[in-house]
Each structure stands twice: as C-alpha cells, then as structure tokens.
Amino acid sequence: MEYLAKGIVRWFIRMLLSMSSQSTKYHFQGKKSYEIKYKDIILPRRYNADFIVYDKIILEAKAIENLTNGHIKQTLNYLAASKLKLGLLVNFGEDSLFHKRIVL
C-alpha cells in the first residue's frame, strides 16, 4: 500500500483493507460495533471499531496529518468495550505510514 498518497479519505482505506482481507489468508472482520456499559447499564451509544483481526486485535485506521492522544484513548476505549487486549492504530495520512501498538 506504499503507493497510497497522503490525504486519501478514511472510508477508501477501509474499503481497500476489506478488499485485501478477502484475497489473503488474514482474517479481518470489518466495522464491528460494541456496546458501552456504565454500572451494568447498556448505553444507547456504541463504539464502532474499524477492523478486528484474528478475533483478537482491533485495527483502527486513520487518514489524518497527525495522531493525537485522543486517538490513542479512542482505541483504548474500543479495547475496553470489546474486552480485547491489543490494538493497532494505523495512520495513512502522515508522510510515511505510522502505526502504534496499544495494549490494554
């Protein structure tokens, strides 16, 4: 995917990753939604993770100039809601591909 240029919109990246997962041995599940609980109450809002890889890793894809602490916190919230322990935050919008491993 090194030929992708800066500024490609996020939905396009999601679509390419989904198409790639269908033609490879990797197990991706796209756009998974998780309930949010607060004191045993399920809230009406949900967390929507971009991808789940091998049923164990949340892959959060971004296409922005720079990641912030808010993006890391967002991925941590997805991990907490999903009960998964490992997240991968990937940004296609920087000068070169940037990724960060996040462990809950």
N, C-alpha and C positions, 0 to 999 in steps of 0.2 A: 504494500500500500504506500510505498515511498513516493509514488507519482502523484499522490493527492496534494493539491495546493492548499495553502492557507486560506481560511475563510469558507471552506466547504461547510454547509449547514449540517447541523446535528442529525436531522432526520435522514439525510442522504447517507451519512456514515452508518447509522443504524441499519438502513436498508442494505448497504454493501456488506456489513458484518453478517446480517441474516442470510444473504445470498451465499456468502463464503462458507458459512456453517453448514449449509445444505450440501456443499460439494466437497467437504473434507471429513476427516474422521473425528473431528472435535464435536462435542455435544453442547450446543448452545440452546438456550430457551430465551426467546426474546420478550421484552416488555412484561415482566412479571409484577403483579400488584400484591401488596402485603397490607394486612390490617394493622391499625395502630391501636394499641391498648393503653389505657391510663387507669390505674387502680381497678383492674378487672372489668373496665368498661371499654367496649369497642367503639372507637370514634368514627364519625361518618366519613372522615377523610382517609385516604390510603396513600402509602408510599409506592411509587412506581419505579422499580429498578429497570435499567436498560436491558441487561442480559444476565442470565445465570449460566455459568459454565460448569459442566460436570455435576450439576446439582449441589455445588459446594462453594463456588466463587461468584461474587457479584462483580460484574464488569460494568462500570459506569463510564460512558463515552461522552466526551465534551469536544466542542469545536470553538474554543474561545482563545483570546490572546494570552491570558494568564490564569492559572488556577488560584483560588483563594482558600483560606481556612474554611470558609463556608462550604466549599465543595467537598472538603475532607469531612466536615461534620455531617453533611448530607449523606455521604457514603457510610459513615459510622451509624447514622440513624437507620439506613437501609439494612445494615448488618444486624442491628439490634432487633428490628421488626421481623426480619427473616429468620433469626436465630442461627444465621451463618456466621462464620468466624473470619473469613478472608474476603477482602475486596480489592479490586484493581481499578484505579482511577486513571483513565487514559485521555490525554488531550491532543487532538489532531490540529489544533489551531495555532500552536506555537511554531517557531522557526523550524524546529525538528520535533519529532514525536516525543512527548513527555508522558511518563507513567509513574504512578506511585502505588506501592503495595500498602494496604491498610489492614491491620489485624485488630480484631475486637478482643 
